[in-house]
Amino acid sequence: MKQTLLKPLSVNDLITMKRRGEKISCLTAYDASFSSLIDQAGIDIMLVGDSLGMTIQGHETTLPVTLDDVIYHTRCVTQSRKRALVIADLPFMTYTNPQLAADNAAKLMQTGGAQMIKLEGPKLDVINFLVQHGIPVCAHLGLLPQFINQLGHYAVQGKEPEVAEKIIADALQVQAAGASLLVLECIPSSLAKTISQQLTIPVIGIGAGIDCDGQVLVLYDMLNIGTNKKPRFTKNFLAETHSISEAISAYHRAVKEQLFPELEHIFL
């Protein structure tokens, strides 16, 4: 019997999912074995995040992660991925200007196999330049882990009206600059709902409520692995299942059926 080959999801597939009201599931991934399990569960997006600095390398922040680190882990993930769209983070200080960002994004795509790159903050000139050169971009607003030394600590962003208005304006601007996807991290659920409704590109939330177009969690958090304190917005899906593969599938179903996040996982 001829085996049917799975076609990797594209940015256009995600936009279609938003238009038809289908929630998008996303998990971080860092190696081939977990990549295979995540892919088999039907997860739509795998993010090779610089969160690997904390989950894999044991650092207290994401700042020590290098471009070579992300390239290596992206290559591991894409080796076994068949369907999920793979996004890779541009690490700290690797996109300070458009040309540097383009050079480093090209390495993530050519050597690592990423289909899209993610960067933090409203870097409009960088986003526009990358898109003009054929590089799909996922923007990231709200809590920005690479800015931890300015923030002082990890905290909910956008509670104050003026900050909320700035995040909305930034979201509209990154979309206008050409971003194909937006991650919102640790913002009030009402603010995330407003942004998701105003944008035509998919909005993926992490600690941003149920009304985003999709959800992302750090894989190790939702499996309750590691020594770091787990954030409020995550859930231990392994506790209610018998295996890692079942836990990943349970998370995927919960996102698709709008059963996650629950009230205890959101910020009001």
GICORUR-V615991 format. One line per field, one symbol per residue. psi: psi as a letter, one per 30 degrees, with the letter a starting at -180 (. if undefined). A space follows every 10 residues. Layout:
# GICORUR-V615991
psi = ???
This chain:
# GICORUR-V615991
psi = kkkkkkkkll eeeeeeeeeg gkkkkkllkf leeeeeeeef fgkekkjilg ffeeeefglf lfefkleeee eeeeeeefef keekkkkkkk lkgghfleee eeeeeeeeee efgkfllklk liieeeeeee efggjkkjlj lbkjefgefe eelklkkgek eeeeeeeeee eeeeeefgkf lkkkkilkee eeeeeefflf lkkkkjhglf glflkklkef efghklflkk leflkjfffg lfleeeeeee eeeeeeghfk llefglk.
